[in-house]
Amino acid sequence: VTHSIPACIGSMMINSKHLDNESPVSVFAVNKCYVKVQDGTFFDGSGFAALVREGYKVRSDVNITLEFRTTAVHGVLLGVSSAKVDAIGLEIVNGKVLFHVNNGAGRITATYEPRGTNSLCDGKWHKLQANKSKHRISLIIDGNLVQTDNPYIQSTSADTNNPIYVGGYPVDVKQNCLTSKSSFHGCLRNLVLTKGQQAETFDFSRAFDLRGVFPHSCPGAEH
């Protein structure tokens, strides 16, 4: 076995002596244990998860679905960006959800603005669906649809071949369709990217880079 266990371990004894896990000599990717736990992945607000090292091609069509839970009014949800301008990005800014797409001709944005600033950042689960179909984009939050006009109808493909960054991104990585640098603080689950009939589910424990991200467990309440 070469991978860590997604679990809580407590009251460990060696030769009848309790191990002190409060002040260990070194720690790597070990989080607290929570009395109440939910399925999902916990982002502590300091980092990101990097998926698809070999590069994800957005091109003309993609449908992104995920669920999120947060009390923070700012945070990067997801970004895929080429070194040029082609990119897509999902983020929470001032309690609004923004879906940005640039097919090469200019950035367009679909914005979901809830009635209250904190109504999406209430620590409860919310369903998000972001759809790009050629030059058209839409955003559905908890069943509420937002669409936006795109003046660049000739430009239909976001030509990316880059990793998917979730919950944030490294400082040396360019993200053309994200305005925020704030890492997401909260929980995500059920991330699926669909192209045509092909749905791809992403397991964060398989990310090639994880910083401040704890797969498979979310605290039952924000700590």
C-alpha positions in Angstrom: 0.0 0.0 0.0 1.5 3.3 -1.1 -1.2 5.8 -0.3 -2.5 7.3 2.9 -5.7 6.2 4.6 -8.7 8.7 4.4 -9.7 8.2 8.1 -9.2 9.3 11.6 -6.8 7.6 14.0 -6.8 8.2 17.7 -5.6 6.9 21.0 -2.6 5.1 19.5 -0.3 3.3 22.0 3.1 1.7 21.5 4.5 -0.4 24.3 1.6 0.8 26.6 2.7 4.4 26.0 0.3 7.0 24.5 1.7 8.7 21.4 1.4 12.4 21.6 -0.2 13.6 18.4 -0.7 17.1 19.6 3.0 18.1 19.1 4.4 15.8 16.4 8.0 16.1 15.1 6.6 16.6 11.5 3.2 16.7 9.8 2.3 16.3 6.2 -1.3 16.5 4.8 -2.9 15.6 8.2 -6.0 17.5 9.2 -8.1 17.5 12.3 -10.7 14.9 12.9 -14.3 16.1 13.1 -17.0 14.8 15.4 -19.5 15.3 12.5 -18.2 14.6 9.0 -19.8 14.7 5.5 -18.7 13.4 2.2 -16.8 15.9 0.1 -13.4 17.5 0.0 -12.3 20.2 2.5 -10.4 23.3 1.3 -8.8 25.2 4.2 -8.5 28.4 2.2 -4.7 28.3 1.7 -4.2 26.2 -1.5 -5.7 24.3 -4.4 -6.1 21.0 -6.1 -4.4 20.4 -9.5 -6.1 17.8 -11.8 -5.2 16.5 -15.2 -1.4 17.1 -15.4 -1.4 16.3 -19.1 -3.8 19.1 -19.9 -7.6 19.4 -20.2 -9.0 20.5 -23.6 -12.1 22.7 -23.1 -12.6 23.5 -26.8 -16.2 24.2 -28.0 -18.4 22.5 -25.3 -18.1 21.7 -21.7 -20.7 21.3 -18.8 -19.4 21.6 -15.3 -21.4 20.5 -12.2 -20.4 20.6 -8.6 -21.7 21.3 -5.1 -20.1 23.8 -2.8 -20.5 24.8 0.9 -18.8 27.9 2.3 -19.1 30.8 4.6 -16.5 32.9 2.7 -17.8 35.5 0.2 -14.7 35.2 -2.0 -13.0 32.2 -3.5 -11.8 30.5 -6.7 -13.9 27.4 -7.6 -12.2 26.3 -10.9 -10.0 27.5 -13.7 -8.5 26.1 -16.9 -6.4 28.6 -18.8 -4.0 28.5 -21.7 -0.9 30.7 -21.8 -2.7 32.9 -24.3 -6.2 34.2 -23.6 -8.3 31.1 -24.1 -9.7 30.0 -20.7 -12.7 29.3 -18.5 -13.1 30.2 -14.8 -15.6 29.8 -12.0 -15.3 32.0 -8.9 -17.2 33.5 -6.0 -16.7 37.3 -5.7 -18.6 39.3 -3.1 -21.1 36.5 -2.6 -21.9 36.2 -6.4 -20.9 33.3 -8.6 -19.2 34.3 -11.8 -18.6 32.0 -14.9 -16.1 33.5 -17.3 -15.2 32.2 -20.8 -12.7 33.5 -23.3 -12.8 31.7 -26.7 -9.9 33.9 -27.9 -11.9 37.0 -28.9 -12.7 38.4 -25.4 -13.9 37.4 -22.0 -17.7 37.1 -21.4 -19.2 36.5 -18.0 -22.4 35.0 -16.6 -23.1 36.3 -13.1 -25.5 34.8 -10.6 -26.3 37.4 -7.9 -28.3 36.1 -5.0 -30.8 38.3 -3.2 -28.7 38.6 -0.1 -24.9 38.9 -0.1 -24.4 35.9 2.2 -27.2 33.7 0.9 -24.8 31.5 -1.1 -22.2 31.7 1.6 -24.4 30.4 4.4 -22.5 27.1 5.1 -25.1 25.1 3.3 -24.7 23.0 0.2 -25.5 24.7 -3.1 -25.6 23.1 -6.6 -23.8 24.7 -9.5 -23.9 24.0 -13.2 -21.9 26.0 -15.7 -22.3 25.3 -19.4 -20.3 26.4 -22.4 -21.8 25.5 -25.8 -19.7 27.1 -28.6 -20.2 30.9 -28.0 -23.1 30.5 -25.6 -22.6 30.3 -21.8 -25.0 29.8 -18.9 -24.9 29.3 -15.2 -27.5 27.5 -13.0 -27.3 27.9 -9.2 -29.8 25.9 -7.1 -32.0 25.7 -10.2 -31.9 29.4 -11.1 -30.7 30.0 -14.7 -28.5 33.0 -15.8 -27.5 33.5 -19.4 -25.5 36.2 -21.1 -25.1 37.6 -24.6 -21.8 37.0 -26.4 -20.9 39.6 -29.0 -18.1 37.3 -30.3 -20.2 34.7 -32.0 -17.6 33.7 -34.5 -15.2 32.6 -31.8 -16.4 29.2 -30.4 -13.5 27.2 -29.0 -11.5 27.7 -25.8 -8.2 26.2 -26.9 -6.7 25.0 -23.7 -4.4 22.0 -23.0 -3.7 22.8 -19.3 -4.4 21.4 -15.8 -7.7 22.0 -14.1 -7.1 24.1 -10.9 -9.8 23.8 -8.3 -10.1 26.0 -5.2 -7.2 28.2 -6.1 -4.0 28.1 -8.2 -0.2 28.6 -7.8 1.2 32.1 -7.9 3.3 31.3 -11.0 0.3 30.0 -13.0 -1.6 32.4 -15.3 -5.4 32.3 -15.1 -7.1 34.5 -17.8 -10.6 33.8 -16.7 -10.3 34.4 -12.9 -10.3 37.8 -11.3 -9.8 36.5 -7.7 -6.6 35.2 -6.2 -8.5 34.1 -3.0 -8.3 30.3 -2.4 -11.7 28.7 -1.7 -12.4 28.0 2.0 -15.1 25.3 2.5 -16.2 22.0 1.0 -16.7 20.8 -2.6 -18.2 17.5 -3.8 -19.5 15.8 -7.0 -17.2 17.6 -9.5 -18.1 16.3 -13.0 -17.0 17.7 -16.4 -19.1 16.5 -19.3 -18.4 16.7 -23.0 -21.3 15.4 -25.2 -22.2 12.1 -23.7 -18.9 11.6 -21.9 -19.0 12.5 -18.2 -15.8 12.6 -16.2 -15.9 12.5 -12.4 -12.9 13.8 -10.5 -11.6 12.3 -7.3 -9.5 14.9 -5.5 -7.3 12.2 -3.9 -6.0 11.6 -7.4 -4.9 15.2 -7.9 -1.2 15.6 -8.9 -0.8 18.5 -6.6 -2.8 19.1 -3.4 -2.1 22.0 -1.0 -4.4 22.8 1.9 -6.9 20.3 0.5 -8.2 17.2 2.3 -10.1 14.7 0.2 -12.9 12.5 1.4 -14.0 14.4 4.5 -15.7 17.7 5.3 -16.3 18.9 8.8 -20.0 18.7 9.5 -20.0 22.4 10.5 -17.5 25.1 9.7 -14.6 25.3 12.2 
